[in-house]
Amino acid sequence: MNVLFSKMKEVLSAVLPITIIVVLLHFTLTPLSQDVFLRFIIGALLIIFGLTIFLFGVDIGISPIGNALGKGIARSNKVLIVIIAGLFLGFFISIAEPDLHILAEQVSQITGGGLTKLDLVMVVSLGVAALVAFGLIRIVFNFPLYKLLTIMYLTIFGLSLFVSSDSLAIAFDSSGATTGAMTVPFILALSVGVSKLKKDSKASEKDSFGLVAIASGGAILGVLLMSVFRNSRVDPVQTGSLPPSTVYQGITAPFLTKLPIVSGEVMLSLLPILIIFLTYQVFSLRLPLRQLRHIMFGLVFTLVGLILFLLGVNAGFMEVGRIVGAQLAAMHPAYVVIAGFVLGSVTILAEPAVSVLTHQIEDVTTGYVKRSVVLAALALGVGVAVALSVLRILIPNLQLWHFLLPGYAFSILLMYFVPKLFVGIAFDSGGVASGPMTASFILAFSQGVASAIEGANVMTDGFGVIAMVAMAPLITLQILGMVFRAKSGKAGISS
């Protein structure tokens, strides 16, 4: 119960700031209809309870499975098993990621089904699978992370020349949405397990970071390759506005309508993980019955929590994000830029995984880089990133690549000058920063802004905010790494 209450405190700190902002806007600048407002409150409650149960389930179910599989891979000491495990586990854990489902649902809505939810989830998961396998092989063969990231992003930039602006936005948004509450702990557990193949403890510690960053790059590559293929075979979907909203009679109607759909999708996404684990349990792992029962309870919690969370997002939360964004944009452009900065700042400060990350950085640097400094830098960086995303919608001809290209180029350049430990932490933190509130509310907010601005296109301009949020920590934390190197002459970390 103590763990459960601890998880609820984390989730409350993530959801309440945005909920309070919406309530204040409802009573001041952007009044909502009674039904919409009550659906938002119900959605917020479902998200709070659902995310709490889900994170608890991940802790006692998904993470132990990842640890067990990682140790099994390490014990095998065979490269072929590492590759096969990376492909299978990367694919199926990505399919189960809630943030990816939220993004894919919005893409499907905006494209009118031109790019279906299943298409995007499958393509992203294939990309993640391939790069997770590459990432695990990198650990085994001691290939430097910064070199692999350089090759990966140069390939991404090359492919970006052949795709449309909307495909570019979806690709980079997929990168941030893929590395969420389900994927990150599982991939981290795998990387720690495989890095134990090394005898050098310092190299093992350094290599336990970076796999999340590599996996997120796989999401980008998957969507870009799909876009290159689609553009040669099919006319790209053209859409400039939000799809017409379904009019529901009463407050509970959308929840009852979406419950069976969400439940079916969640059960299908978690089933492969269960099958892989039980197969491994029968043929190799053979955990004691008590421990096995503990993990199975965790999977049940994960299932129930994920259903409640996605139900709250789809039936109550995203709708209000779009409405608030559209109403503020119709009033004055300055309102949405300020709102974007505030939403970005409070979201990153409230993100539970960011708290873990900041403690980790303070521990690794033995207090030289203070947690408060990291939080302030991340809040400023992500706040500016969301504000710039909104500004991009307001200013004609200002495109996403105008930010992403110099931003990622600068990030890659920094890799060659900062302590290598910070390279892994910084690139991993991109996925940490773009959590469930970014994927659900802030993305919907930017789509609402795009729908209200004359000349803006919801497909081209409404997406991309997750990509901007994911990019901010890459620059912020690497700069902090340079500050740490300047303050500390410790060869062990600054090498």
C-alpha positions in Angstrom: 0.0 0.0 0.0 2.9 2.4 0.7 4.2 1.8 -2.8 0.8 2.4 -4.3 0.3 5.7 -2.4 3.8 6.7 -3.4 2.9 6.1 -7.1 -0.3 8.1 -6.6 1.7 11.1 -5.3 3.9 10.9 -8.4 0.9 10.8 -10.7 -1.0 13.6 -8.9 2.0 15.8 -9.3 2.0 15.1 -13.0 -1.8 15.4 -13.7 -2.9 18.1 -11.2 -1.0 21.1 -12.6 -2.6 20.7 -16.1 -6.0 20.0 -14.5 -5.7 23.2 -12.4 -4.7 25.3 -15.4 -7.7 24.0 -17.4 -10.1 24.7 -14.5 -8.7 28.2 -14.1 -9.1 28.8 -17.9 -12.6 27.4 -17.8 -13.6 30.0 -15.2 -11.8 32.9 -17.0 -10.7 32.9 -20.6 -12.0 29.6 -22.2 -15.3 28.5 -20.7 -16.3 25.0 -21.6 -19.8 23.5 -21.9 -20.9 21.7 -18.7 -20.8 18.2 -20.4 -17.3 18.8 -21.8 -16.0 20.1 -18.5 -17.4 17.3 -16.4 -16.0 14.7 -18.9 -12.6 16.4 -18.5 -12.8 16.0 -14.7 -13.9 12.4 -15.0 -11.1 11.8 -17.5 -8.5 13.4 -15.1 -9.7 11.1 -12.3 -9.4 8.1 -14.6 -5.9 9.1 -15.6 -4.9 9.6 -12.0 -6.2 6.2 -10.8 -5.3 4.4 -14.1 -1.7 5.7 -14.3 -1.2 5.0 -10.6 -2.3 1.3 -11.0 -0.4 1.0 -14.2 2.9 2.3 -12.8 2.5 0.0 -9.8 1.9 -2.9 -12.2 5.0 -2.0 -14.2 7.1 -2.0 -11.0 6.0 -5.4 -9.8 5.3 -7.1 -13.2 6.9 -5.6 -16.3 10.2 -4.5 -14.7 10.9 -7.9 -13.1 10.2 -9.5 -16.5 12.7 -7.2 -18.1 15.3 -7.9 -15.4 14.8 -11.7 -15.7 15.0 -11.6 -19.5 18.1 -9.3 -19.4 19.8 -11.7 -17.0 18.9 -14.6 -19.2 20.5 -12.9 -22.2 23.6 -12.1 -20.2 23.9 -15.8 -19.0 23.6 -17.1 -22.6 26.7 -15.1 -23.6 25.6 -15.6 -27.3 25.4 -12.8 -29.8 22.6 -14.5 -31.8 20.4 -14.7 -28.7 21.1 -11.0 -27.9 19.9 -10.1 -31.5 16.8 -12.3 -31.4 15.9 -11.1 -27.9 16.3 -7.5 -29.0 14.1 -7.9 -32.0 11.3 -9.7 -30.2 11.3 -7.8 -27.0 11.8 -4.4 -28.6 8.8 -5.0 -31.0 6.3 -6.3 -28.4 7.1 -3.8 -25.6 6.7 -0.9 -28.0 3.3 -2.3 -29.1 2.2 -2.1 -25.5 3.4 1.5 -24.9 0.4 3.8 -24.0 2.0 7.0 -25.2 2.4 5.5 -28.7 -1.3 4.5 -28.7 -2.3 8.0 -27.8 -0.2 9.5 -30.7 -1.4 6.9 -33.2 -5.0 7.5 -32.3 -4.6 11.2 -33.0 -2.7 10.6 -36.3 -5.5 8.3 -37.4 -8.1 10.9 -36.6 -6.3 13.8 -38.3 -5.6 11.7 -41.5 -9.1 10.5 -41.6 -7.8 6.9 -41.5 -5.2 7.5 -44.3 -2.6 6.4 -41.8 -4.3 4.0 -39.4 -3.5 3.6 -35.8 -2.4 0.0 -36.4 -0.1 1.0 -39.3 1.7 3.6 -37.2 2.0 1.3 -34.1 3.4 -1.6 -36.2 5.9 0.5 -38.2 7.2 2.3 -35.1 7.5 -1.0 -33.2 9.4 -2.6 -36.1 11.8 0.4 -36.0 12.2 0.1 -32.3 12.8 -3.6 -32.5 15.6 -3.3 -35.1 17.4 -0.5 -33.2 17.1 -2.2 -29.8 18.9 -5.2 -31.3 21.5 -2.8 -32.7 21.8 -1.2 -29.3 22.3 -4.5 -27.5 25.0 -5.5 -30.0 26.7 -2.2 -29.5 27.0 -3.0 -25.8 28.4 -6.5 -26.5 31.0 -5.2 -29.0 31.8 -2.0 -27.1 31.0 0.3 -30.0 31.0 3.9 -28.7 27.5 5.3 -28.2 28.3 8.7 -29.6 29.5 7.2 -32.8 26.3 5.1 -33.2 24.1 8.1 -32.5 26.0 10.2 -35.0 25.5 7.5 -37.7 21.8 7.1 -36.8 21.0 10.8 -36.9 22.9 11.4 -40.1 20.8 8.6 -41.7 17.7 10.2 -40.3 18.6 13.6 -41.7 19.3 12.0 -45.1 15.9 10.3 -45.2 14.2 13.5 -44.0 15.1 15.1 -47.4 12.7 12.7 -49.1 9.6 13.0 -47.0 6.9 15.6 -46.5 6.7 18.0 -43.5 3.8 16.1 -41.9 5.7 12.8 -42.1 8.7 14.4 -40.5 6.6 15.7 -37.6 4.9 12.3 -37.0 8.3 10.6 -37.2 9.9 12.7 -34.6 6.8 12.8 -32.4 6.8 9.0 -32.5 10.3 9.0 -31.2 9.2 10.8 -28.0 5.9 8.9 -27.7 7.6 5.5 -28.0 9.8 5.9 -24.9 7.2 6.1 -22.2 6.2 4.5 -18.9 6.1 0.9 -20.3 9.1 1.0 -22.7 11.7 2.8 -20.6 11.9 0.6 -17.5 11.8 -2.5 -19.7 14.5 -1.4 -22.0 16.7 -0.1 -19.1 16.4 -3.5 -17.4 17.5 -5.2 -20.7 20.4 -2.8 -21.2 21.6 -3.3 -17.5 21.3 -7.1 -18.0 23.3 -7.2 -21.2 25.9 -4.7 -20.0 26.7 -7.2 -17.3 28.3 -9.3 -20.0 31.3 -7.0 -19.6 33.9 -7.6 -16.9 34.7 -3.9 -16.6 32.2 -2.4 -14.1 32.9 1.2 -15.2 32.2 0.3 -18.8 29.1 -1.7 -17.7 27.7 1.4 -15.9 28.3 3.7 -18.8 26.7 1.2 -21.3 23.6 0.9 -19.2 22.6 4.3 -20.6 21.8 5.0 -24.2 19.6 2.1 -25.3 16.4 4.2 -24.8 17.9 6.9 -27.1 18.8 4.3 -29.7 15.3 2.8 -29.5 13.7 6.2 -30.0 15.8 6.7 -33.1 14.4 3.4 -34.4 10.9 4.9 -34.2 12.0 7.9 -36.4 13.6 5.6 -38.9 10.6 3.4 -39.1 8.2 6.2 -39.9 10.6 7.9 -42.4 11.1 4.6 -44.3 7.4 4.0 -44.4 6.8 7.6 -45.7 9.4 7.2 -48.4 7.7 3.9 -49.5 4.2 5.4 -49.2 5.0 8.5 -51.2 6.2 6.3 -54.1 3.0 4.2 -54.1 0.2 6.3 -52.6 -0.8 9.9 -52.8 -0.2 11.4 -49.3 -3.3 12.3 -47.3 -4.1 15.9 -47.3 -6.0 17.3 -44.3 -6.0 20.8 -43.0 -8.5 20.7 -40.1 -9.5 18.6 -37.2 -12.0 15.8 -37.8 -15.6 16.6 -36.8 -16.2 15.8 -33.2 -18.6 13.1 -32.3 -21.6 14.6 -30.5 -22.4 12.5 -27.4 -25.6 12.7 -25.5 -24.8 12.9 -21.8 -21.5 12.8 -19.8 -20.8 9.1 -19.7 -21.6 8.2 -23.3 -18.0 8.6 -24.7 -16.6 6.5 -21.8 -19.1 3.7 -22.4 -18.5 3.8 -26.1 -14.7 3.7 -25.9 -14.3 1.2 -23.0 -14.7 -2.0 -25.1 -12.5 -0.7 -27.9 -9.7 0.4 -25.5 -10.0 -2.8 -23.4 -9.6 -5.0 -26.5 -6.5 -3.0 -27.8 -4.8 -3.2 -24.4 -5.3 -6.9 -23.9 -4.0 -7.6 -27.4 -0.9 -5.4 -26.8 0.0 -7.1 -23.5 -0.7 -10.6 -24.6 2.6 -11.1 -26.5 4.6 -10.0 -23.4 2.8 -12.5 -21.3 3.3 -15.3 -23.8 7.1 -14.6 -24.1 7.5 -14.5 -20.4 5.6 -17.7 -19.7 7.5 -19.5 -22.5 10.8 -18.3 -20.9 9.5 -19.4 -17.5 8.6 -22.9 -18.6 11.8 -23.6 -20.6 14.5 -21.7 -18.7 13.6 -19.3 -15.9 11.5 -21.5 -13.6 10.8 -18.8 -10.9 9.3 -20.0 -7.6 5.5 -20.0 -7.6 5.3 -17.1 -5.1 7.4 -14.9 -7.3 5.6 -15.9 -10.4 2.2 -15.1 -8.8 3.7 -11.7 -7.8 4.6 -10.9 -11.4 1.2 -12.1 -12.7 -0.6 -9.8 -10.3 1.7 -7.0 -11.6 0.5 -7.8 -15.2 -3.1 -7.6 -14.1 -2.5 -4.2 -12.5 -0.8 -3.1 -15.7 -3.7 -4.2 -17.8 -6.4 -2.5 -15.6 -4.4 0.6 -15.1 -3.6 1.0 -18.8 -7.3 0.6 -19.7 -8.4 3.3 -17.2 -5.6 5.6 -18.3 -6.3 5.4 -22.1 -10.1 5.6 -21.4 -9.5 8.9 -19.5 -7.3 10.3 -22.2 -9.5 9.3 -25.2 -12.9 10.1 -23.7 -12.2 13.3 -21.6 -8.7 14.8 -21.8 -7.7 15.3 -25.5 -11.0 16.9 -26.4 -10.5 19.7 -23.9 -6.8 20.2 -25.0 -8.0 20.9 -28.5 -10.9 23.2 -27.4 -8.6 25.3 -25.1 -5.9 25.6 -27.7 -8.4 26.7 -30.4 -10.2 29.2 -28.1 -6.9 30.8 -26.9 -5.6 31.1 -30.4 -8.8 32.8 -31.5 -8.4 35.5 -28.8 -4.7 36.5 -29.2 -1.5 34.8 -30.4 0.4 35.9 -27.3 -2.0 33.9 -25.1 -1.2 30.6 -26.7 2.6 31.2 -26.7 2.5 32.0 -22.9 0.2 29.1 -22.3 2.5 26.8 -24.2 5.5 27.9 -22.1 3.6 27.4 -18.9 2.2 24.0 -19.9 5.7 22.8 -21.0 7.4 24.0 -17.8 4.8 22.5 -15.4 4.7 19.2 -17.3 8.4 18.6 -17.2 8.6 19.6 -13.5 5.7 17.2 -12.7 6.9 14.3 -14.8 7.7 11.4 -12.3 10.5 10.0 -14.3 12.3 13.4 -14.3 12.5 13.3 -10.5 14.4 9.9 -10.8 16.6 11.4 -13.6 17.6 14.5 -11.6 18.5 12.4 -8.5 20.5 10.1 -10.7 22.5 13.0 -12.2 23.2 14.5 -8.7 24.4 11.0 -7.5 26.6 10.4 -10.5 28.3 13.8 -10.3 28.6 13.5 -6.5 26.6 16.7 -6.0 28.6 18.9 -8.4 25.5 19.3 -10.6 22.6 20.1 -8.2 19.2 18.6 -8.7 17.6 22.0 -8.5 19.8 23.3 -11.3 18.9 20.4 -13.5 15.2 20.9 -12.9 15.4 24.6 -13.6 17.3 24.0 -16.8 14.8 21.3 -18.0 11.8 23.4 -17.1 13.2 26.4 -19.1 14.2 24.2 -22.0 10.9 22.3 -22.3 8.9 25.5 -21.7 10.7 27.2 -24.5 10.4 24.1 -26.8 6.5 24.1 -26.4 6.4 27.9 -26.9 8.5 27.6 -30.1 6.2 24.8 -31.3 3.2 27.1 -30.9 5.1 30.0 -32.5 5.8 27.7 -35.5 2.0 27.4 -36.0 1.4 31.1 -35.8 4.2 32.2 -38.2 3.6 31.1 -41.9 6.5 29.2 -43.6 8.2 28.5 -40.2 8.7 24.7 -40.4 9.6 22.0 -37.9 12.9 21.2 -39.5 14.0 24.8 -39.0 14.2 23.9 -35.3 15.0 20.1 -35.4 17.9 20.3 -37.9 20.0 22.9 -36.0 18.9 21.4 -32.6 19.9 17.9 -33.4 23.1 19.0 -35.2 24.1 20.9 -32.1 23.3 17.9 -29.9 25.4 15.6 -32.1 28.3 18.2 -32.0 28.1 18.4 -28.2 28.5 14.6 -27.9 32.2 14.9 -28.9 32.9 17.4 -26.0 30.9 16.3 -23.0 31.5 13.4 -20.6 30.3 10.2 -22.3 28.2 9.3 -19.3 26.2 12.5 -19.9 25.7 11.6 -23.6 23.7 8.5 -22.6 21.8 10.3 -19.8 20.9 13.3 -22.1 19.7 11.2 -25.0 17.8 8.8 -22.8 16.1 11.8 -21.1 14.5 12.9 -24.3 12.0 10.0 -23.9 11.7 10.8 -20.2 10.7 14.4 -20.9 7.9 13.5 -23.4 5.6 11.7 -21.0 1.9 10.9 -21.0 0.8 14.5 -20.4 2.8 15.7 -23.4 1.4 12.9 -25.7 -2.2 13.5 -24.6 -2.9 17.1 -23.6 -0.1 19.3 -25.0 -0.2 17.6 -28.4 -4.0 18.0 -28.5 -3.5 21.7 -27.4 -1.2 22.4 -30.4 -3.7 20.7 -32.8 -6.4 23.0 -31.4 -4.2 26.0 -32.0 -3.5 24.9 -35.6 -7.2 24.4 -36.3 -8.0 28.1 -35.2 -5.1 29.8 -37.1 -6.0 30.8 -40.7 -3.6 29.2 -43.2 -2.3 26.6 -40.7 -2.6 22.9 -41.4 -3.4 20.6 -38.5 -1.5 17.7 -40.1 1.7 19.7 -40.8 1.6 22.2 -38.0 -0.4 20.4 -35.3 2.2 17.7 -34.8 5.8 18.1 -33.8 5.5 19.4 -30.3 6.5 16.0 -28.8 9.6 16.1 -31.0 10.5 19.6 -29.7 10.0 18.5 -26.1 12.1 15.4 -26.6 14.9 17.5 -28.1 15.2 20.0 -25.3 16.9 17.7 -22.7 19.5 16.6 -25.3 20.9 20.1 -25.4 20.2 21.1 -21.8 21.8 18.1 -20.1 24.8 18.0 -22.4 25.5 21.6 -21.6 25.2 20.7 -17.9 27.7 17.9 -18.6 30.2 20.4 -20.0 29.6 22.5 -16.9 30.4 19.5 -14.8 33.5 18.7 -16.7 34.7 22.3 -16.2 34.0 22.1 -12.4 35.4 18.6 -11.9 38.6 17.1 -13.1 37.5 13.5 -12.3 38.9 11.5 -15.2 36.6 8.6 -14.5 33.4 10.6 -15.5 34.8 13.2 -17.7 36.5 10.8 -20.1 
